[in-house]
Amino acid sequence: MVDLDTADRAASVVGAALGVVGLLVSVYALFRPSPSPSPSGTGTTRRVRSRGRRAMAAGGNINGNAFGTRATVRPSAPTAAPTPPADDVEGDVQAFGRDALGAAGGISRNAFVDNSRA
């Protein structure tokens, strides 16, 4: 058997080593190469960013959502086919500023403010 003092030292060394490994994995994740290309096959990757109070951004469609206090969206009649996301559109999607909205696809049937209906 090992005494408690030796076990304490061993646990400290193992914990420190695992902490260093975690730090290295985090640094690698920050600086790793960009993710794989978009499904459109164009070889580009779309970045979707929003910044600001109640700002929203989507890499595809924004349809049938309710945002805000007592905002509601009524069910709609079924359509032939939903609009597919805009994978063939190149470029980033950005929504910066208060209540900003950005989408790479369609924006329809949404209630965006308090007490609104769509």
DRENDOVEX-505037 format. One line per 5 residues: number of its first residue (from 0); their letters; for each residue x negated, y, z of C-alpha. Coordinates in steps of 0.05 Angstrom, whole numbers, plus 5000, padded with zeros to 4 digits. Layout:
<recs>
NUM = A = X Y Z ~ ...
</recs>
This chain:
<recs>
0 = MVDLD = 5000 5000 5000 ~ 4981 5072 4989 ~ 4987 5124 5043 ~ 5035 5183 5036 ~ 4979 5233 5025
5 = TADRA = 4953 5196 4964 ~ 5024 5186 4936 ~ 5037 5260 4944 ~ 4975 5278 4905 ~ 4991 5228 4850
10 = ASVVG = 5062 5255 4844 ~ 5035 5326 4839 ~ 4987 5307 4783 ~ 5041 5270 4745 ~ 5090 5328 4753
15 = AALGV = 5039 5378 4729 ~ 5023 5335 4668 ~ 5096 5329 4650 ~ 5104 5404 4657 ~ 5048 5416 4608
20 = VGLLV = 5079 5367 4559 ~ 5146 5404 4565 ~ 5112 5470 4552 ~ 5076 5443 4490 ~ 5142 5416 4462
25 = SVYAL = 5176 5483 4473 ~ 5120 5521 4438 ~ 5123 5472 4380 ~ 5198 5482 4374 ~ 5189 5557 4371
30 = FRPSP = 5138 5555 4315 ~ 5158 5494 4275 ~ 5172 5499 4200 ~ 5242 5519 4176 ~ 5296 5466 4175
35 = SPSPS = 5313 5427 4112 ~ 5342 5464 4052 ~ 5416 5480 4046 ~ 5464 5428 4016 ~ 5469 5469 3953
40 = GTGTT = 5401 5444 3932 ~ 5374 5515 3919 ~ 5317 5503 3967 ~ 5336 5561 4011 ~ 5361 5561 4082
45 = RRVRS = 5416 5608 4103 ~ 5408 5643 4170 ~ 5472 5662 4207 ~ 5463 5718 4258 ~ 5510 5761 4298
50 = RGRRA = 5494 5814 4349 ~ 5539 5861 4386 ~ 5600 5860 4430 ~ 5652 5812 4400 ~ 5611 5803 4336
55 = MAAGG = 5624 5738 4297 ~ 5586 5706 4239 ~ 5598 5640 4203 ~ 5558 5603 4150 ~ 5624 5581 4118
60 = NINGN = 5697 5599 4122 ~ 5733 5634 4180 ~ 5806 5612 4174 ~ 5864 5607 4223 ~ 5831 5632 4287
65 = AFGTR = 5858 5674 4344 ~ 5808 5720 4381 ~ 5832 5766 4436 ~ 5882 5767 4492 ~ 5950 5740 4470
70 = ATVRP = 5928 5736 4398 ~ 5965 5680 4360 ~ 5961 5646 4292 ~ 6025 5613 4267 ~ 6020 5547 4231
75 = SAPTA = 6021 5554 4156 ~ 6050 5511 4102 ~ 6001 5458 4077 ~ 5960 5480 4018 ~ 5935 5438 3961
80 = APTPP = 5863 5438 3986 ~ 5825 5482 4035 ~ 5773 5528 4007 ~ 5705 5494 4011 ~ 5648 5530 4046
85 = ADDVE = 5606 5573 4001 ~ 5543 5530 3998 ~ 5523 5558 3931 ~ 5519 5630 3958 ~ 5448 5649 3974
90 = GDVQA = 5425 5696 4028 ~ 5435 5706 4102 ~ 5500 5721 4138 ~ 5495 5778 4187 ~ 5545 5813 4232
95 = FGRDA = 5514 5868 4273 ~ 5552 5917 4316 ~ 5614 5919 4358 ~ 5671 5876 4330 ~ 5629 5860 4268
100 = LGAAG = 5649 5801 4225 ~ 5610 5764 4172 ~ 5622 5699 4134 ~ 5591 5664 4075 ~ 5660 5637 4056
105 = GISRN = 5731 5661 4060 ~ 5763 5699 4117 ~ 5839 5689 4121 ~ 5897 5679 4170 ~ 5860 5705 4232
110 = AFVDN = 5884 5747 4291 ~ 5824 5787 4314 ~ 5850 5837 4366 ~ 5892 5834 4429 ~ 5966 5820 4418
115 = SRA = 5957 5808 4343 ~ 5991 5754 4302 ~ 5973 5721 4237
</recs>
